[in-house]
Amino acid sequence: MNKVAAFLKESQTELRRVNWPSRDETIRYTWIVIVLSAFLTVVLGGLDYLFTYVASKYLL
């Protein structure tokens, strides 16, 4: 039980040292992730469509 209490106390101490992002930074980073995910979705979907087209046209 003593080890659990020590772990929880050390965890709490470490969490106080964390440099948490501001609300504006969090919103900005979230939008960056959404935009990049959408972009990669379009690129990978386009490549999938292209490869499927080429395979069905010339290989099958």
JOBELFEN-V238050 format. One record per helix or strand of 3 or more residues. SS is the DSSP state (a for helix, b for strand). FROM is the first residue (numbers start at 1). TO is the last residue. Records with the same first field share a line. If there is no record, write none. Layout:
# JOBELFEN-V238050
SS = FROM-TO, FROM-TO
This chain:
# JOBELFEN-V238050
a = 2-17, 23-59
